[in-house]
Amino acid sequence: MRTPPLRTRATATATATETANANANATSEHTWQAVEAACARIAPAWPLDRLIAVNPWWGYVGQPIAEAGAELAALGGVRLTMPRTWFRSRLDAGAFTDRHLARAIDQLGAPMRVDDVRRAIAQEEPVWPIWRLMTDVVDDTRDVARQGTWREFVREHLSHVCGAWFGEGQARWPAEREGGLYGLWHRMATQDAGVRLRMGLRGFREAAAELPADPRTLLTEGLEELGVPAALRAEYCTALLLSVSGWAAACAYQQWEARLAGRPDDHLVHLLASRLAWELLLFRLAGSPVLAARWEAVQREWPTLAWSVREVQAVDWVLQQALELAYQEATATQLAGARSAAPATPAVQAVFCIDVRSEVMRRALEASMPDVQTLGFAGFFGLPIAYAVADGAERPQLPGLLAATLRVEDAGAGAHVLAQSRRERAALARAWKSFTGAAASAFTAVEATGLGAAISLVRESVGASSPVVDALRDVLATAASPLAPRLADTARDGSAVDIGVRATLAAGILRGMSLTHDFARLVALVGHGASTCNNPQAAGLACGACGGQSGEVNARVLAALLNDDAVRDALVAHGIRIPSSTRFVAALHDTVTDEITLYDTAATPASHTADLARFRVALAAAGAAARRERAPRLGLASIADDDTRLLATLRRRAGDWSEVRPEWGLARNAAFVIAPRARTRGVSLDGRAFLHEYRWQEDAGFGVLEQILTAPMVVTNWINLQYHASTVDPVRYGSGDKVLHNVAGGNVGVFEGAGGDLRIGLALQSVHDGTAWVHEPLRLSVFVEAPATAIDGIVARHAVVRQLVEHGWLHLFRIDPTDGAVYRRRVTFWELETAPTA
């Protein structure tokens, strides 16, 4: 056999090299796709100063909910339904029946009978297998009772790193920013002697120093060395992120905001690299033939775990569906029979946020003032604005799904004074924080301030006053002053916000709230907020549509916009004529005390003085009725009939720094009704329904309906599933005991206690009254009064809407506009749920 010529050998060598490079590139590309898929599964968690509700499983809406639930359970022990003992108690209480179980089995196509479900809930709670990571495999070789677990140690270590990275507004010695979050972890790891001292692992710092400095290189090399199968890398990376889910959510927020602004962000990639680095280091340092064999065995188990869990959880989804069916049947019956026309000539039109707390207040207002017409609209009132709160600082006042395009500034004679006051208060706050946080004075601050500090503590403990209450009084004082927020003349991109732009914006908003004709003399735009004290999660009680802020700014800006004569003149070209006799007024509903404050009334013409006076009387009566209805759930039933005492108590609770439950927020939310108020007026939906005004006959082309289903419906899904998650899995998706909260990173989030993972979701006190769960975790039931073809067309055009509906993340119903019959949307057809009521 002849030896090939040298040229052929070189060609063969080059070909082999090219093949190896191509394989390496393909491997790297596949790994990167897995990393991106894992990062996409993590939902964002907004910081405390703009806290909004989020569906924590947003990254999974592309999968059927039962399938996603099984995968999440296998990867991180996550729950999407309540324990079976809870369902058994609800069944025993009559919340649902065997008939609902039978319907649920039929709808889900579950291979079981009602007797099978009853037997299952009579047995012990099932335990399903969970993916085991390298930290768990190494823990099998340790006496964890004495030495602690690697899983907990790694979580704590990464939490320290993240706390240092995100603590720019809190840390006295800021962390070095070079190399990003992973770079900070790498530096801290190479200097940390605590790993050897606490966990007995030698050589850690030296091994950490040998790791790649680039997070992407670390991810590619680490997954290869650990031998993670290519087909399972996305799931493995997801499991790693779920093991530090709180900080992962904080990093996902950074990514979310960056994408809204059109720029890249790699915080999640850096966090994942840091978590994988621990797996790799433990594999190297604790490695042995036995450990390697165990690791290979664990990886062989991974592919079957989700399927095993799904079989176990089939009963749980039948129970969930049955409970929801019972609620849906009752609600559909109410809606099918309801039809109460608004007054032909309303004296006042009041536009409230769609928030479930508004449902109670709207009923109360309509009872106290029969000739009022109330409407529901997203609480940011359709304004894509950011509010200039200080020099160079702006605060978004819109849902987290959207990016602000317009700016709002304070205008009027008091604007300069307010700006200066804010600067002085900020400087004073920084000085005080510096004093109390310094090593030399942290433990002597109260002694240094003497009796003044003691008086302050006593005053706030009895609710006589508080910084929040004082701030609220400042806000109320501005209601009659010339100071008011207004749209700036230039947008955030520098373009002019002229009359044409303002009129187009106003026209879209008025059409969105179905208010384009038959205007009343007085139109109130009612935002909402919550006055609380010593509550890091206070923004979670404010308006989610306003980015976790009070709706005051949005209401006042829109009222000013619609009172502008030039804007009104320009609206005529849009087919909207606002009579000169119509006056818009802004208002704020304090959901803690159920008091409604009217703003900028000094600018209201004298011709409307009597209208305002009568409206104020009706608001006071409505507030009293709403407080009376809410009192029993707040433990105040004994004073519900004494409004003077009840209001004083609620005000005290608002200013009491020790109060853990000033109100229930959006607990018990369960439905979203998109229909004319006539469909729900006179019907008590028990403060459980979001209400959006919509009249399909006035919606040419169904553009308004498309906006509602693609924006407010998504927001209500987020709210619904945040409350759901905080109830069904409070360990992973709740923030624990509010009494133990410590703020992390200035405003990034909270720890429960001194450390651990960042806690996301709602505090236990927001969903539990100390004895039982107050929030009933039901997936959102959306009722839309519109033609089927219009709804089907929107669902078909929008992937996210289609996924939410067809994958079971919410339930969609249609109210027939002609006879009121209610139909349930199945995947490809509408099924009659409730026949029309005679």
C-alpha positions in Angstrom: 0.0 0.0 0.0 1.4 3.3 -1.1 1.8 6.3 1.2 -0.4 9.2 0.1 1.4 12.2 -1.1 2.2 15.0 1.4 -0.3 17.3 -0.2 -3.1 14.8 0.4 -2.0 14.4 4.1 -2.1 18.1 4.6 -5.5 18.3 3.0 -6.7 15.5 5.3 -5.3 17.2 8.3 -6.9 20.5 7.3 -10.2 18.7 6.8 -10.0 17.1 10.2 -9.3 20.4 11.8 -12.2 22.1 10.0 -14.5 19.3 11.1 -13.3 19.6 14.7 -13.8 23.4 14.5 -17.2 23.0 13.0 -18.2 20.5 15.7 -16.9 22.8 18.4 -18.9 25.7 16.9 -22.0 23.6 16.6 -21.6 22.5 20.3 -21.1 26.1 21.4 -24.1 27.2 19.4 -26.3 24.5 20.8 -25.1 25.4 24.3 -25.9 29.0 23.8 -29.4 28.2 22.6 -29.9 26.1 25.8 -28.6 29.1 27.9 -31.0 31.5 26.2 -33.9 29.1 26.5 -33.3 28.8 30.2 -32.9 32.5 30.7 -36.2 33.1 28.8 -38.1 30.9 31.3 -37.3 33.2 34.2 -40.0 35.9 34.8 -38.9 39.4 36.0 -39.5 40.7 39.5 -39.8 44.5 39.7 -37.9 46.5 42.4 -39.7 47.7 45.5 -40.2 51.3 44.4 -42.2 50.2 41.4 -43.4 46.8 42.5 -46.0 45.3 40.3 -47.6 41.8 40.1 -46.0 39.4 37.7 -46.9 35.9 36.5 -43.8 34.1 37.8 -44.3 31.4 35.2 -44.5 33.9 32.3 -41.6 32.1 30.5 -43.7 28.9 30.4 -46.9 30.2 28.8 -45.8 28.6 25.5 -46.5 25.2 27.1 -49.8 23.8 28.4 -50.1 24.6 32.1 -50.1 21.0 33.3 -47.1 20.2 31.3 -45.3 23.3 32.6 -46.3 22.5 36.1 -44.8 19.0 35.8 -41.6 20.4 34.4 -41.3 23.0 37.1 -42.0 20.5 39.8 -39.3 18.2 38.5 -36.7 20.9 38.0 -37.2 22.8 41.2 -39.9 21.3 43.3 -42.4 24.0 42.3 -46.1 23.7 42.9 -48.8 25.2 40.7 -51.8 23.8 42.7 -52.7 23.6 46.4 -52.1 20.5 48.5 -54.8 17.9 48.3 -55.8 18.3 51.9 -56.8 21.9 51.0 -58.9 20.7 48.1 -60.5 18.1 50.4 -61.5 20.8 52.9 -63.0 22.9 50.1 -64.9 19.9 48.8 -66.2 19.2 52.3 -67.2 22.8 52.6 -69.3 22.6 49.5 -67.1 24.9 47.4 -67.4 22.3 44.6 -69.2 19.0 44.2 -68.9 15.6 42.5 -70.7 17.1 39.5 -67.9 19.6 39.1 -65.4 16.8 39.4 -67.1 14.9 36.7 -67.2 17.9 34.4 -63.5 18.6 35.0 -62.6 15.0 34.2 -64.5 15.3 31.0 -63.0 18.6 30.0 -59.4 17.5 30.7 -59.8 14.0 29.2 -58.4 12.6 32.4 -58.2 8.8 32.6 -60.0 8.5 36.0 -63.4 8.6 37.6 -64.8 10.7 40.4 -64.3 7.8 42.9 -60.6 7.8 41.9 -60.3 11.5 42.7 -62.0 11.0 46.1 -59.7 8.1 47.0 -56.6 10.2 46.0 -57.5 13.1 48.2 -58.1 10.8 51.1 -54.5 9.5 51.0 -51.3 11.1 52.0 -49.9 13.9 49.9 -47.7 12.4 47.0 -44.0 13.2 46.9 -42.6 13.6 43.4 -38.9 13.2 42.4 -36.8 16.4 41.7 -33.8 16.9 39.5 -30.6 16.5 41.5 -27.8 18.9 40.9 -24.1 18.4 41.6 -24.6 20.2 44.9 -27.1 17.5 45.9 -24.8 14.6 44.7 -21.9 15.9 46.8 -24.3 16.4 49.8 -24.9 12.6 49.6 -21.3 12.1 50.7 -21.5 14.5 53.7 -23.0 14.6 57.1 -25.4 17.5 56.3 -26.9 17.5 59.7 -23.6 18.7 61.1 -21.9 20.3 58.1 -24.8 21.9 56.3 -25.8 21.4 52.7 -24.0 22.7 49.7 -27.2 23.7 48.1 -27.9 26.2 50.9 -24.3 27.4 51.1 -24.1 28.1 47.4 -27.4 29.9 47.5 -26.2 32.1 50.4 -22.9 32.7 48.8 -24.5 33.8 45.5 -26.9 36.0 47.4 -24.0 37.8 49.0 -22.5 38.4 45.6 -25.8 39.7 44.1 -26.4 41.8 47.2 -23.0 43.5 46.7 -23.6 43.9 42.9 -27.1 45.3 43.2 -26.5 47.3 46.4 -25.2 50.4 44.7 -27.9 52.5 46.5 -27.3 50.9 49.9 -23.7 49.7 50.1 -21.1 52.0 51.6 -18.2 50.4 49.7 -19.6 49.7 46.2 -18.6 46.5 44.4 -16.2 46.6 41.5 -18.1 46.6 38.3 -15.4 45.3 36.0 -16.3 42.0 34.4 -20.0 42.2 35.3 -21.8 40.1 37.9 -19.8 37.0 37.0 -16.6 39.0 37.3 -17.5 40.1 40.8 -18.3 36.5 41.7 -15.0 35.3 40.3 -13.0 37.9 42.4 -14.9 37.1 45.6 -14.5 33.4 45.1 -10.7 33.7 44.7 -10.6 35.7 48.0 -13.0 33.7 50.1 -11.6 31.6 52.8 -15.0 30.9 54.3 -15.5 27.9 51.9 -12.7 26.0 53.6 -13.6 27.2 57.1 -17.4 26.6 56.9 -17.6 23.7 54.5 -14.2 22.0 54.8 -13.4 22.2 51.1 -9.7 22.8 50.4 -8.2 24.3 47.3 -11.4 26.3 46.5 -9.7 29.7 45.9 -7.0 28.2 43.8 -9.5 26.3 41.7 -11.7 29.3 41.3 -8.8 31.3 40.0 -8.3 28.8 37.2 -11.8 29.2 35.9 -12.4 31.2 32.7 -12.9 35.0 33.2 -15.6 35.1 30.5 -19.0 33.8 31.6 -19.8 32.4 28.1 -16.6 30.4 28.0 -17.4 29.1 31.5 -20.8 28.0 30.5 -19.6 26.2 27.3 -16.6 24.5 29.0 -18.5 23.8 32.2 -21.4 22.0 30.5 -19.0 20.0 28.4 -16.8 18.9 31.4 -19.9 18.0 33.5 -21.1 15.9 30.7 -24.6 17.3 30.6 -26.4 15.8 27.5 -27.0 18.4 24.8 -30.7 17.7 24.7 -31.0 18.4 28.5 -28.9 21.5 28.8 -31.8 24.0 28.7 -33.5 22.1 31.5 -30.3 21.8 33.6 -29.6 25.5 33.2 -33.2 26.2 34.2 -32.8 24.0 37.3 -29.7 26.0 38.3 -31.5 29.3 37.9 -34.5 28.0 39.9 -32.1 27.1 42.8 -31.5 30.9 43.1 -34.9 31.9 41.8 -35.2 35.2 43.6 -32.0 36.7 42.3 -32.7 35.2 38.9 -36.0 37.1 38.8 -34.1 40.3 39.8 -31.7 39.8 36.9 -34.6 39.0 34.6 -36.0 42.5 35.4 -32.7 44.1 34.3 -33.1 42.2 31.0 -36.7 43.1 30.6 -36.0 46.8 31.1 -33.1 46.7 28.7 -35.2 45.2 26.0 -37.9 47.8 26.4 -35.1 50.4 25.9 -33.7 48.5 22.9 -30.4 47.5 24.5 -28.8 44.2 25.5 -28.4 42.9 29.0 -26.6 39.8 30.3 -27.3 39.8 34.1 -29.0 36.4 33.8 -26.2 34.9 31.9 -23.7 36.1 34.5 -25.8 34.7 37.3 -26.2 31.3 35.5 -22.4 31.2 34.9 -21.8 31.9 38.6 -24.1 29.1 39.6 -22.7 26.6 37.1 -19.2 27.5 38.3 -20.1 26.1 41.7 -21.2 22.8 40.1 -17.9 22.6 38.2 -15.7 23.4 41.2 -17.5 20.8 43.3 -17.1 18.3 40.6 -13.4 19.0 40.3 -12.6 19.4 44.0 -14.8 16.7 45.5 -14.5 14.5 42.4 -13.8 10.8 42.6 -14.7 7.8 40.5 -17.6 7.2 42.8 -18.9 10.7 42.5 -18.5 10.6 38.7 -20.5 7.4 38.6 -23.3 8.9 40.8 -23.4 12.0 38.6 -23.8 9.9 35.5 -26.6 7.9 37.2 -28.4 11.1 38.2 -28.3 12.4 34.6 -29.8 9.2 33.3 -32.8 9.8 35.7 -33.5 13.4 34.4 -35.4 12.7 31.2 -38.2 10.6 32.9 -38.8 12.8 35.9 -41.2 15.3 34.4 -43.4 12.6 32.9 -43.5 10.8 36.2 -44.6 14.0 37.9 -47.3 14.7 35.3 -48.9 11.4 36.0 -48.9 12.1 39.7 -50.3 15.6 39.3 -53.2 14.6 37.0 -55.6 14.4 40.0 -54.5 17.8 41.2 -55.5 19.5 37.9 -58.9 17.8 38.0 -59.4 19.3 41.5 -58.2 22.7 40.3 -60.5 22.6 37.3 -63.5 21.5 39.4 -63.1 24.3 41.9 -62.8 26.8 39.1 -65.9 25.4 37.4 -68.0 26.0 40.5 -67.0 29.6 40.6 -67.4 30.1 36.8 -70.9 28.6 36.9 -72.1 31.0 39.6 -70.5 34.0 37.9 -71.8 33.1 34.4 -75.3 32.8 35.9 -75.0 36.3 37.4 -73.8 37.8 34.1 -76.3 36.0 31.9 -79.1 37.4 33.9 -77.8 40.9 34.5 -78.8 43.9 32.4 -79.3 47.3 34.1 -79.0 50.4 31.9 -77.1 53.4 33.0 -79.0 56.6 33.6 -80.1 58.2 30.3 -78.5 61.6 31.3 -75.9 60.9 34.0 -75.1 63.8 36.4 -71.6 62.4 36.8 -69.4 59.9 34.9 -66.7 58.4 37.1 -63.9 56.4 35.4 -62.3 53.9 37.8 -59.3 51.6 37.4 -60.3 48.1 36.5 -58.7 47.0 39.8 -61.0 44.5 41.8 -61.1 47.0 44.7 -62.9 49.4 42.4 -65.7 47.0 42.0 -66.8 47.5 45.6 -66.5 51.2 45.4 -68.4 51.5 42.1 -71.3 49.5 43.5 -71.4 51.7 46.6 -71.2 55.0 44.5 -74.0 53.9 42.2 -76.1 53.1 45.3 -75.5 56.5 46.9 -75.9 58.4 43.6 -78.3 56.6 41.2 -77.7 59.1 38.3 -74.0 58.4 38.3 -72.4 56.3 35.5 -69.3 54.4 36.4 -66.8 53.0 33.9 -63.7 50.9 34.2 -60.4 51.5 32.4 -56.8 50.6 33.0 -55.6 52.9 35.9 -52.7 54.5 34.0 -55.5 56.0 31.8 -53.7 55.1 28.6 -50.9 57.6 29.2 -47.4 56.3 28.2 -45.7 58.6 30.7 -42.7 58.9 33.0 -43.0 61.5 35.8 -40.0 63.7 36.5 -39.7 63.3 40.3 -36.3 64.9 40.8 -33.4 66.4 38.8 -32.7 64.0 36.0 -34.8 61.2 37.6 -38.0 59.9 36.1 -40.5 57.4 37.4 -42.5 55.2 35.0 -46.3 55.6 35.4 -47.5 52.8 33.2 -47.6 48.9 33.1 -44.4 47.0 33.1 -45.3 45.6 29.7 -44.8 49.1 28.1 -42.1 51.7 27.7 -42.8 55.3 28.5 -42.6 57.7 25.5 -43.9 60.9 27.0 -42.7 63.0 30.0 -44.7 64.6 32.8 -43.4 67.6 34.7 -44.8 69.6 37.6 -46.1 73.0 36.4 -47.5 76.0 38.1 -46.4 78.5 40.6 -45.3 75.9 43.2 -43.2 73.8 40.8 -39.8 75.4 41.7 -40.6 75.3 45.4 -41.5 71.6 45.2 -38.4 70.7 43.3 -36.2 72.5 45.8 -38.0 70.8 48.7 -37.4 67.4 47.1 -33.7 68.1 46.7 -33.5 69.2 50.4 -35.4 66.2 51.6 -33.2 63.9 49.5 -30.1 65.5 50.9 -31.3 65.2 54.4 -32.3 61.6 53.9 -28.8 60.8 52.5 -27.1 62.5 55.4 -29.2 60.7 58.0 -28.6 57.4 56.2 -24.9 58.0 56.2 -25.0 58.8 59.9 -27.1 55.8 61.0 -25.2 53.4 58.6 -21.7 54.4 59.6 -19.7 52.0 61.8 -19.1 54.7 64.4 -22.7 55.7 64.8 -25.0 52.8 63.7 -25.7 51.7 67.2 -25.8 55.1 68.7 -28.1 56.9 66.4 -31.1 56.7 68.7 -29.0 57.7 71.7 -27.7 60.7 69.7 -31.1 61.9 68.8 -32.4 61.3 72.3 -36.0 61.9 73.2 -36.9 62.9 69.7 -36.4 59.4 68.4 -38.4 57.9 71.2 -41.3 60.3 70.5 -41.1 59.4 66.8 -41.3 55.7 67.6 -44.2 56.1 70.0 -46.0 58.4 67.6 -45.7 55.9 64.7 -46.6 52.9 66.9 -49.9 54.4 67.9 -50.6 55.7 64.4 -50.9 59.4 65.4 -48.7 60.3 62.5 -46.1 58.8 60.2 -43.9 59.8 57.3 -46.5 58.3 54.9 -49.4 60.0 56.5 -47.5 63.3 56.6 -46.6 62.9 52.9 -50.3 62.2 52.2 -51.3 65.4 53.9 -48.7 67.3 51.7 -50.3 65.7 48.6 -53.8 66.7 49.7 -52.6 70.2 50.4 -51.5 70.5 46.8 -55.0 69.6 45.6 -56.1 73.2 45.7 -52.8 74.7 44.8 -51.7 75.9 41.3 -49.1 73.1 41.2 -50.1 70.2 39.0 -48.4 67.6 36.8 -48.6 68.3 33.1 -47.4 66.7 29.8 -44.0 68.1 28.8 -43.7 69.9 25.4 -41.2 67.3 24.2 -41.3 63.6 24.3 -38.6 61.4 25.7 -37.1 61.0 22.2 -37.0 64.8 21.8 -39.9 65.1 19.4 -42.6 67.8 19.9 -45.8 67.0 21.8 -48.0 69.4 20.0 -51.7 69.8 19.9 -52.0 67.2 17.1 -50.1 64.6 19.2 -52.1 65.5 22.3 -55.5 65.2 20.5 -54.5 61.8 18.9 -53.5 60.6 22.4 -56.8 61.9 23.9 -58.9 60.3 21.2 -57.4 56.9 21.7 -57.9 57.1 25.4 -61.5 58.1 25.2 -62.3 55.4 22.7 -60.5 52.9 24.9 -62.8 53.8 27.9 -65.9 53.8 25.6 -66.5 57.4 26.4 -66.9 59.3 23.1 -70.4 60.8 23.4 -73.1 61.8 25.8 -70.6 63.4 28.2 -71.9 64.3 31.7 -71.4 67.8 33.1 -68.8 66.3 35.5 -66.4 63.5 34.5 -64.2 62.2 37.3 -61.0 60.2 36.5 -60.4 58.2 39.6 -57.0 56.7 40.1 -56.0 54.8 43.3 -53.2 54.3 45.8 -52.7 53.0 49.3 -51.5 54.9 52.3 -49.4 52.5 54.4 -46.4 52.8 56.7 -43.2 50.8 57.2 -44.1 48.5 54.3 -41.3 47.7 51.9 -43.9 46.3 49.5 -46.2 49.3 49.7 -46.0 49.7 45.9 -47.7 46.4 45.6 -50.9 47.9 47.1 -50.8 50.9 44.7 -51.8 50.8 41.0 -50.2 48.0 39.1 -51.2 49.7 35.8 -49.2 52.8 37.0 -46.0 50.8 37.6 -46.7 50.3 41.3 -47.4 54.0 41.9 -50.4 56.0 42.9 -52.7 56.8 40.0 -52.9 60.5 41.0 -50.4 61.8 38.5 -52.1 60.0 35.6 -55.5 61.2 36.6 -54.4 64.8 36.9 -52.5 64.8 33.7 -55.4 63.3 31.7 -58.0 65.7 33.3 -55.8 68.7 32.3 -55.4 67.3 28.8 -59.2 66.8 28.3 -59.9 70.3 29.8 -57.6 71.9 27.3 -59.8 73.9 24.8 -57.2 73.5 22.0 -57.2 69.7 22.5 -61.0 69.7 22.5 -61.1 71.6 19.2 -58.6 69.2 17.6 -60.7 66.2 18.9 -63.5 67.2 16.5 -61.4 65.9 13.6 -61.3 62.6 15.4 -65.1 62.5 15.6 -65.3 63.4 19.3 -67.1 66.5 20.6 -66.7 67.3 24.3 -69.4 69.9 25.3 -68.1 73.2 26.8 -70.3 72.3 29.8 -68.3 69.2 30.6 -65.5 69.5 33.1 -63.0 66.7 33.9 -61.7 66.4 37.4 -59.0 64.1 38.8 -59.5 62.0 41.9 -57.7 59.4 44.0 -59.2 56.4 45.8 -57.3 55.5 48.9 -57.9 51.7 49.0 -56.9 51.5 52.7 -59.5 53.9 54.0 -61.9 54.0 51.0 -61.7 57.8 51.0 -61.7 59.6 47.6 -60.0 62.9 47.2 -60.7 65.3 44.3 -57.8 67.3 42.8 -57.3 70.7 41.3 -60.8 71.7 42.1 -59.8 75.3 42.5 -59.7 75.5 38.7 -63.2 74.2 38.3 -65.6 76.9 37.1 -68.2 78.3 39.5 -70.9 76.8 37.3 -69.9 73.4 38.5 -69.7 74.2 42.3 -73.1 72.5 43.0 -72.1 69.5 40.9 -68.9 69.1 42.9 -70.7 69.5 46.2 -73.3 66.8 45.4 -70.6 64.5 44.1 -68.5 64.9 47.3 -71.6 63.9 49.4 -72.1 60.8 47.2 -68.4 59.9 47.5 -68.5 60.2 51.3 -71.6 57.9 51.5 -70.0 55.4 49.0 -66.8 55.4 51.1 -68.8 54.5 54.2 -70.6 51.7 52.4 -67.4 50.3 51.0 -65.7 50.4 54.4 -68.7 48.6 55.9 -68.4 45.8 53.3 -64.7 45.4 53.7 -64.6 45.6 57.6 -65.4 41.9 58.4 -62.4 40.6 56.3 -60.2 43.0 58.1 -61.4 41.7 61.5 -63.4 44.9 62.1 -66.9 43.5 61.9 -67.7 44.7 65.4 -67.4 48.4 64.4 -68.6 48.1 60.8 -71.8 50.0 61.6 -70.0 52.9 63.3 -68.4 54.7 60.4 -66.8 57.4 62.4 -65.0 54.8 64.5 -64.3 52.5 61.5 -62.8 55.3 59.5 -60.6 56.5 62.4 -59.4 52.9 62.9 -58.5 52.5 59.2 -56.7 55.8 59.2 -54.8 54.7 62.3 -53.9 51.4 60.7 -52.6 53.3 57.6 -50.1 55.2 59.8 -49.2 52.4 62.1 -45.7 51.1 61.4 -46.5 47.8 63.1 -49.6 47.0 61.0 -48.9 44.0 58.7 -52.3 44.0 57.0 -53.6 47.5 56.2 -55.8 46.0 53.5 -56.2 42.9 51.4 -55.0 44.4 48.1 -56.2 42.2 45.2 -56.6 39.0 47.2 -59.5 36.8 46.0 -59.3 38.1 42.4 -60.9 35.6 40.1 -62.6 37.2 37.0 -62.2 39.9 34.4 -65.4 41.2 32.8 -65.0 43.1 29.5 -68.5 44.4 28.8 -70.7 47.5 29.2 -71.4 48.4 32.9 -75.1 47.5 32.2 -74.0 43.8 32.2 -72.7 44.1 35.8 -74.5 47.1 37.3 -76.6 46.1 40.3 -74.7 42.8 40.6 -72.3 42.1 43.5 -69.2 40.4 42.3 -67.8 40.6 45.8 -64.7 42.5 45.0 -63.3 39.6 43.0 -63.7 41.0 39.4 -61.7 43.3 37.2 -64.2 45.4 35.2 -63.3 47.0 31.9 -65.9 49.1 30.0 -66.4 47.9 26.4 -69.1 48.4 23.9 -68.5 46.3 20.8 -71.0 48.2 18.7 -68.8 51.4 19.0 -65.6 49.5 18.2 -65.2 49.6 14.4 -62.7 47.0 13.4 -62.4 45.7 17.0 -59.2 47.6 17.6 -60.2 48.5 21.1 -61.0 44.9 21.9 -57.6 43.9 20.5 -55.9 46.4 22.8 -57.8 45.1 25.8 -57.0 41.4 25.1 -53.4 42.1 24.4 -52.6 44.5 27.3 -55.1 44.7 30.3 -55.9 41.0 30.0 -52.2 40.2 30.2 -51.8 42.5 33.2 -54.7 40.9 35.0 -53.3 37.5 34.2 -50.0 38.6 35.9 -51.9 39.8 38.9 -54.0 36.7 39.1 -51.1 34.3 38.9 -48.9 36.3 41.3 -51.5 35.9 44.0 -52.0 32.3 42.9 -48.3 31.5 43.1 -47.8 33.3 46.4 -50.6 31.0 47.8 -49.9 27.6 46.2 -46.1 27.9 46.6 -45.3 30.6 49.2 -41.8 29.2 49.8 -40.6 29.8 46.3 -43.0 32.5 45.1 -44.0 34.3 48.3 -41.8 36.7 50.3 -42.5 35.1 53.7 -43.3 36.8 56.9 -43.6 40.6 56.5 -42.4 41.1 60.1 -39.0 39.6 59.1 -38.4 41.6 55.9 -35.1 43.3 55.4 -34.6 45.4 52.3 -31.9 44.2 49.9 -29.9 46.3 47.6 -31.6 49.6 48.5 -34.8 48.7 46.7 -34.1 45.5 44.7 -36.3 43.3 47.0 -36.5 41.8 50.4 -34.8 39.1 52.4 -36.9 37.2 55.0 -34.5 37.6 57.9 -30.8 38.3 57.5 -30.1 36.5 54.2 -30.9 33.6 51.9 -32.3 34.0 48.4 -34.1 37.2 47.5 -37.8 36.8 48.2 -40.3 37.6 45.5 -44.0 37.6 45.4 -46.4 38.6 48.2 -45.9 38.4 51.9 -47.8 35.7 53.8 -49.9 38.4 55.4 -51.2 39.4 51.9 -52.9 36.1 51.3 -53.4 34.5 54.7 -55.2 35.9 57.8 -53.2 33.9 60.3 -55.7 31.1 60.4 -56.6 30.3 56.9 -55.9 31.3 53.3 -57.8 34.4 52.3 -56.9 34.2 48.6 -58.5 31.3 46.8 -56.1 30.4 44.0 -58.3 30.2 40.9 -57.0 30.9 37.4 -58.5 34.0 35.9 -61.9 33.7 34.1 -62.3 36.3 31.4 -65.8 37.2 30.2 -66.0 39.2 27.0 -69.2 40.6 25.5 -68.5 40.7 21.8 -69.1 38.6 18.7 -67.3 35.3 18.5 -65.6 36.1 15.2 -64.0 39.2 16.7 -62.6 37.3 19.7 -61.4 34.4 17.6 -59.7 36.7 15.2 -57.7 38.4 17.9 -56.8 35.1 19.5 -55.5 33.8 16.2 -53.4 36.9 15.5 -51.6 37.1 18.8 -49.4 34.2 19.9 -49.3 35.2 23.6 -53.1 35.6 23.8 -53.6 32.3 22.1 -51.1 30.6 24.4 -52.8 32.0 27.6 -56.2 30.8 26.4 -55.4 27.5 24.7 -52.7 26.4 27.2 -54.9 26.9 30.2 -53.2 29.8 31.8 -56.7 31.5 32.0 -60.2 30.7 31.0 -62.0 32.6 28.2 -65.8 33.1 28.0 -68.0 35.0 25.6 -71.2 36.7 26.6 -73.6 36.7 23.6 -74.5 40.4 23.0 -78.0 39.5 21.8 -79.4 37.2 24.5 -76.7 37.1 27.3 -75.9 33.4 27.0 -72.4 32.6 28.2 -70.1 30.4 26.2 -66.8 28.8 27.2 -64.0 28.8 24.6 -62.5 25.4 24.1 -59.4 25.0 21.9 -61.3 25.2 18.6 -65.0 25.9 19.5 -67.3 27.7 21.9 -69.3 25.5 24.3 -72.5 26.8 26.0 -71.8 27.4 29.7 -75.0 29.2 30.8 -78.1 29.7 28.8 -79.8 33.1 28.6 -82.0 34.0 31.6 -85.6 34.7 30.7 
